[in-house]
């Protein structure tokens, strides 16, 4: 277990934004920068699921997803909020293998959840790659002035 933590901490975390198009079959190309994060070369299918805020989908490396499942499994099943999180994350989770062209196919039900159409953006947020409708992402990133100070204080805590 300690070896896994060391391996994870030395690995590059997902970061950056890449704008792509999704084809009519729901296939989207995974940027080269994200492929090592998703264990692309090892043939492990990433897991795609709805995120709690329902604005985007999360794409997780198989090993990271297994960690999430293990943590959820250990949480109380009698707490309503825990059950809701399980239903959102686990209930929507799908293994989405990467094809030989470096694309994953997003099931129609998940595309509908995040209102994904043709113009999409992949956004690396550390432990997860978020898949957004491009217009929705631009709207979400347009921080209202009255929230800018609070967001800046969070950035300051991170060392910015």
Buried (B, 14 or more C-beta within 10 A) or exposed (E): EEEEEEEBEEEEEBEEBBEBEBEEEBBBBBBEBBBBBBBBEEEBBBBBBBBEEEBBBBBBBBBBBEBBBEEBEEEEEEEEEEEEBBEBBBEBBBEBEBEEEBBBBBEEEBBEBBEBEEBBBBBBBEBBBBBBBBEBBEEBEEEEEEEEEEEEEEEEEEEE
